[in-house]
């Protein structure tokens, strides 16, 4: 199948505004919907020691209102328009995205540009969202078994603090954050010249170009953010550790390896090796340990894909009474088999067929395309890699998988983290602390000049079609722009949900 598989080319139009905002358009008139993604080049890798968690904090802050949008109104506008939306933070970036009926494209642009231009970074919002993040930490991390052990893994694998600390960051660092800190962080990183905007779906390119320029074109550029050093020494930071988890119902363990950066041939090979080992019910470790020996409740794994040194993980939850050391040895033996023998022809065919299937299924979603185009534009300045990335994976040979596993995974340079229920820890032993134990560092982010507030975009023209969206904005002076819930009529036949 893979040898004759061809994907149709993705229509991609690129341009850059004078303020540095990179824009990628991909028209698709199959359905009357549009997906918009805004990616900022700021993640936990950009945070300084002593000020971790800022990127994730700003994911929350960006929904707390801006000059023309009240607190939490972003959600209401999108949901009332029949759309969906969210935002996420990773080591590499922070993103915000929405999918909605195509005739609401001006609404998405208005909302995203208003907070890029004039986010309300106030003491009240900082205190409110700092508390929200800390509550999230308590609910999703501290009150869940095994989760804090996973956070600890990055600190054991990576030696560079830029790579090692968790995305949610240190609660002590958030407590110490001042309003000046977070305002500086916004000025440095939330700028058009540090962002990518992608639009995929039922759009007219000329109209979309005009709307992008109208809403984003007058936002001023900021000085270029400081470069990030994510270089790593070859050895992992700490090879072995015991993590005492008060919520763990049973012993478990996590294995971790430092692997090369994304978009390298070794990374492609190791990603496919991971699929062979732990992806799905037909994977080697599932068949051996879950279906065969029935010695584990679950076996899972993943690859943390980064622009710098990345990581590969395997998590195993043994059944009660099973010997942890024996299960771990079986995992290492299976890794050794791949390093010595490589994948079989049947496994390679299965891998390639799965890659092709996933590529087709992913492209059925406008949001998937918007996010992937944004990643390639932000990380590689080449959104057209969206169409060629599959070829890189399909070109990986069994010999390359064998060689990469032998060099990076079938080695002693790895992390073994044993997770022990705290209740069974020996008396007198010190429980492991949670992730992000770095001491406070320099409190000030690298500052940029305060952004100038340019004139607001011109009002939207009156339209004979008015979306029935409840008024959620406070009354505003007449000189402020109409909000784009006054949707302009679609000009292309069949291009919007109101077409009959």
N, C-alpha and C positions, 0 to 999 in steps of 0.2 A: 504493500500500500504506500509506504513512505517514499519509495523510489519514484513513483509517478505522481506524487501529491503536489498540487500547485494551489496556492492561495491567490485569489484575485487581488490586485494591488489596491491599497487603501488610498483614496483621494486625500491628499495632504497639501494644504496651502500654508505657508509660513510668512510672517512679517514681524517686524520689530518697530514699536512706537519710538518717537524721539526721546521719551523718558526711559527707554531701555526695556519696557515690558515686551517679552517674547510671546507671540500669539500663534497658535496652531489651529486651523480650521479644517474640519473633515466633514463635508456635506454627505448626507445619506437620507434620501427621501422615502425610505421603505415605510417608516412609521412617523406620525406627526408628533414626535418628541425630540427633545434636545437635552444633552448632558453638558454641563459646564464644570470644569475643574480648575481651581487656582492652586498652584503649588509654590510654596515659598521655600527657598534654599536655606532652611534653618531647621535643625533637629537637635537631638541631645548631643551630637558631636560638636556643635558650636558653643556649648555651654562651658563656662569656666568652673574650675574647682571652687567650691564654696557657694556657687550660684547655680546648682543643678535644678532641673525641673522647670526651667523657664519656658522652653519650647512647648511643653505640654500645658503649662499654665496659660500660655497665650492661645492655645487651641480653645480653651474655655473663655478667655477674655474676649475673643473675637465675636462672641455672641451676646456681649453685654451692652450693645448699643453704640451708635456712632452719631454723627451730626444730624442726620435725618431719619434714623431708624432707632426706635426705642429699645430698651433692654428686652431681649428674648423675642423681639418682633420678627427677626429673620426667620425663625421657625414658623411663625404664624403666616407670614406672607407665602412662604413656599408651600406649606401644607394646605392653606386655603386655595392655592392655585392648583391643587391636585398633584403636587410634586413630592419628591423625597429628597433628603439631604443629610449630610453628616460632615464630620471633620476628624482627622486622625493625625497622630504624631509618631514619628519613628526616629531612629538615629540619624536618618539622612534628610528628612524634610518634614514640613507640616503642610497638610492639604485640606482643602475645603471644596465640597462638590455638591451639585444638585442635578436632579433630572426632573423635568417638568414639561408640560405641553409646549410645543414649539413656539406658539404665539406669545409665550411669556418670557422669551429670551431677554427683552429689555428689563424685566423685573430682576432676573438673575444678575445682569450686569450692574444695575443700579445698586443692588444690595452688596455685591462684592466690592464694587469701586468705592462705595461710601465708607466701608470699614477700612479699606486700604488707605483711603485719604484721611479719615478723621475718626479713628477708633477712640472711644471714650475711655481713656486710661486714667481712672480716678482712684483715690484712696478707697472709696466705698467699693468700687468694683474689684479692686485688688483684694481687699479683705474678704469680700464675698466669695470670690473664685478661689482664693487660697484655701478657704475653709471647705469649698466644694471638692478641690483636689485632695485635700487631706481626708475628707470623708470617703472619697473614692478609694484612696489607699487602704483605709480601714476595711471597707466592704469587699473590695475586689482582690486585695492582696493579703492583708493581715488576717482576714477571717476565712481564708481558703487554704486547704491543705496543699502543700508542695509548691505553691506559687512563689513565695519568697525565696525558696531554694533555687528556682529558675532564675530569679533576679540576681542571685548571688553568682550564678555561673559566669556571667560576663566579667565579673571582677576576678574570677579565677582564671579565665582564659586570656584576657587582654591585660597588657602591662601599661598601656597608655590610658590615662584617665578619660581622655576624650572618647575612647571606645568602651571603657569598662563600666561606667556608671549607667544606671537604669534610666529609661525614658521618663518614668514618673518622678525620678529624682529624690532628693533627700528632703524629708519634712522639716528638718532643722534649717536647711538652706531656704526653704520657702518661708519659714517663720522669720528669718533674718532679712528677707527681701524688703527693700524700701520702694516707695513710689518712684524715686529717681532711677533706681535700678531697672524697673520694668518699663518706664518711659524710654530710657536709653535703649533697651532691648528692642522695643518697637521701632524706634528711629533707625536703628542699625539694620534690622533684618526685614521689616515689613515695608518694603519699598518696591515700586514697579520694576526697577532694574535688578531686583533679587527674586523675581517671580516669573512664572510661566502661566499663561491662560490658554486652556484648550476648550474647543467647542465642537461637539460631534452631534450630528443629527440633522433634522429637517430644517436646514438654514439656506438662505440665499447669501452667497458669499459677499456680494457687494454690500448688501444691507448689514450683514454682520460686521464687516470691516468698518462701516460708518458708525455703527453702534459702539464698537470697541473704542474707536477714536473719541466719540462723544463722551463716553463715561469714564474712560481711563486716561485719555490723552493729556489732560491738564494736571494730573497728579505728578508732583515733582519727583525727580530722581534723587537718591541720597548717595553719599559717598559709598564706594564699594566696601562691603564688609571685610574684616580681616580674614586672611587665609587660615585654614584649619590643618594642623599637623595630625594625621592619623597613623603615622608610621608605627610599626611594631617590631619588637625584637622577635626572633624566631621561637624561643621557648614560651610556653604558657606561663602565666604568672604564678600559679600555685597548682601543683599536680594532684594533690589529694586533700580532702577535707571532709569532716563529718558535720552535717547540719541537723541540729535538734529541732524538730518541728512539733509544736504542741498540738497541732490540729491533725497531723498525719495519722490515719487509722492503722497504717502498716508500713513497714520499712520499704524504701524504694531507692533508686539511684539514678543519677544523670551522668552521662558521658559527654565530653565536649572536646572539640578539636579546633585549632586555628587553621583556616584555609585561605587560599588566595582571594583577591578581590573579584567582584562581579565582572562579567564580560571578558574573562580570560579563559583560555582553552582548558586549563586545569579546573577552573570553577565549573564550567559546563560539565566536565567529566565527573566531578565529585557530586554535583547536583543529581546527575543520573544514577550514580552509585547509591546515593541516598534513596532514590526511588526504588532501586532494587532491594535495598535492605529493609525499609520500613514503610513504604507507601502502599497502603491497601492490604486487603486480605490475602492477596497472592504473593506478597513480598516474602523474602527469604526468612526474616526474623519472625514474622507473624506465623508462617507455616511451621517453623521449627519450634517456637516457644509457646504459642497460643494453641494452635491446632495439633501440633505433634506432641511435645512433652506435656502440654497443658500446665506449664510451670509458672506462667505469668498471667495476670489479669489483663494487662494491656502493655503494648510496646509501641512507642511513638517516636517520631523524630522530625527534624526539620533543618533547613539551611537558612541562616541569617545572612541575607544578601546585602552587601554594603559596597560602597565605592572604594573603601580601603579594605584591610584585612577583614575577612568574614569568618563565620563559624558554622560548624555542623554539630548537631546535638542528637542524642538518643536517650530516651527516658523509659525505664522499665519499672513496672509495679508487680513484684512477685506475688504469687498466691501465698497465703499463710502457711508456714511450715516449710516452704521451699528454701533452698540454700542460695543466698544472694551471690556468693562467690562462684558457684557452679553456673548460674545464669549468666553472670558477667563473662565467664570464660567461654561460654557458648557463643556469645555475641562477638568476642574477639576472634574466635575460631572462624566464624562466618566471614568476618572482615578479612581474615587471612586467606580464606579460600578465594575471595575476589582478587586480592593482591597477588596471589600465586597463579590462579587459573584464569581469571577474567570472567566476564559474563558469557553465557552460552549464546549461540545464534538465536535460539528461541527467545531468550530474554531481551536481546537487542531488538528483535522484531517487535516484541511487546512494547518496549520503551518507545520506539519510533511511532508505532500506531497510537499510543497514548498521547504522545506529543502532538500529533496531527489532530486527534480528536479534541484535545484541550484547546488547540488553536482555533478550531472552527467554533466550538462552543463559546469561547471567550469573545470572539468577534461578533456574536449575536447581540451583545450588550453594548449600547452606546456609552454607558458609564465605564465599562472595562476599557474600551478604546480611548476614551478621554483621559483616563488615569495612566494608561500605558504610554500614550503619546506624550503626556506631561512628564513622565519619568525620563523618557529618552531625550526630550528637549532639555530638561533641567540638568540631568546628569551627564549627558553626552553631546548636547547641542546638535542632536541629530534625530528628530522624531521619525524619520524614515526607517530607522532601525526597527521600528515596529513590524515591518514586513520582512526583514532579513534575519531577525533574531532566531526564528525557528530553524533556519538553515544552519546556524551555528550549532544548535543542539543536535540536529539530524546528522551533522558531519562528524560527530564524536564517534570514534571507533571503540571496539571492545578492548583493544590494546591500550588506548589512551585512558580508559576507565581503570584498567588493571594497574597501569603505571602510576596514575594519580592517587589511587587508594594506597598503593605501596609506599608512596612518598609522604603522604599527609595523614593517613588514617591508621594504617597498620604499623603504628609507631608508639614508642613510649612517651612521646611529647603530647600528652593528652591530660584532660582533667577527669578525675573520678570523684564525684560528690555523692557520698552516702547520706541518705535522708533517714533519720532515726526518729520515731515517735518520742517526744520529750519525756513521756511518762515512763519509758523503759530505759532512759539514760541512767548511767551509773551515778550514784549519789556523789556529789562533790564536783562533777564535771561541769564545766562552764558552757551554757547553751550558746550556739552561734548567734551572732547578731544578724539583724536583717540587712538587706542590701543597702548600698550607698553610704558606707561609713567614712567617706573621705572627710578630713577636717576642713573647716571653713577656709576659704582662700580670699583673694582680692575681691572685695564686694562690688566694684564698679565694672560694668560692661564697657567695652570700647565704645565711646560715644560718637555720635554724628551730630551735625547741626540740627536744631529743631526744624521739622519740615514746615515749609510755608504752605498756607492754605490758599490754593488758587480759586478763581471763580468757579462756582458750581456749574454743572452742565446745563445747557439750555433746556427749558421745559419741553416735555413731550407734547406733540401736537394733539389737539382734540381728535378723538376717534369716534366713529359711529358705533363701535363695538366697545362696551365697557364691561370689564370683568366684575362679577358680583363678589367682591371681596370685602368683608367687614372692615370698617374704618378702625385701624388699630394705632394709627399715628396720632399724636396730639395735634391740635390745631396749629398751623404754621403760618407765618407771615406770607403775604401774597407773593413776595418776590422770590420765595423758594420754589424749586422746580416741582411740577406735578410728579407724583410717583408713577412709575411705569406699570402699575396695575391697570392704568388706562392703556390697554394693549392695542398697538397699531394693527390694523387689519392686514392679514396675510395677502400678499400680492400674487404669489405663485398658486395656481389652481391646485387644490388638493394638498397644500403644504401645511395646513393647520387643522386643529380639531374642530374648528367651526365650519369647515368646508362641507357642503352637502353634495 
